[in-house]
């Protein structure tokens, strides 16, 4: 049998440690890949949380105003005063040939100066 080729390379995580391996595909020092993947995923979650902060705040306001009711109607000025950002929606659904915006499970029925919030039944 022939001698195995040995590869030397720096750890991909940037720690400065050099790897000695017989596998051409090994990129991380032992234990560093999981740690590096966790750091990458945590950074993605942190960025997503920053982006979703205002959307989640608006949803919480709508959810609290709805409470256990199936539908409520408020002036847009009142909702803005509560801190809701009326520009947010997460999807659009078609109901009776009308396209209606939603934030998660709450329909946002727009009526000039008023907004009707209606919970989508599951």
C-alpha positions, -999 to +999 in steps of 0.1 A: +000+000+000+011+035-007+016+063+018-015+085+026-012+121+016-012+145+045-028+179+043-020+210+063-043+239+064-056+266+087-088+260+106-117+276+087-131+293+118-102+317+119-087+306+152-053+303+137-049+266+146-034+245+118-050+212+109-030+181+100-053+156+082-054+128+057-088+139+045-089+166+018-124+177+030-116+184+066-118+222+072-120+226+110-100+216+140-117+191+163-148+207+179-145+239+160-171+232+133-200+229+158-189+261+177-185+280+144-219+268+131-235+279+164-219+314+160-231+317+124-267+307+133-268+330+164-258+359+142-285+351+117-311+349+146-298+382+160-302+400+126-337+384+121-348+395+156-337+431+148-357+431+115-388+415+131-388+437+163-413+462+149-434+436+132-437+416+164-445+447+184-474+456+160-487+420+161-486+420+199-507+453+199-533+438+175-534+405+195-539+423+228-567+445+213-584+415+199-582+395+231-608+368+230-630+387+205-632+375+169-633+410+154-626+446+166-626+480+148-603+509+157-594+542+141-560+541+124-550+572+146-557+552+178-537+522+165-507+545+156-510+560+191-507+525+206-475+521+186-487+499+157-470+503+124-499+501+099-475+494+070-468+458+081-483+426+068-470+391+065-493+377+038-523+385+016-554+363+014-583+363-010-617+364+007-649+369-014-628+381-044-611+407-023-574+406-014-569+413+023-536+418+041-528+399+073-502+399+101-498+362+108-533+350+120-550+385+120-569+399+090-564+437+085-596+450+069-589+485+057-618+510+057-607+546+051-598+559+086-605+526+104-589+492+105-609+461+114-589+433+130-603+399+126-588+366+138-584+339+111-600+307+124-577+277+124 
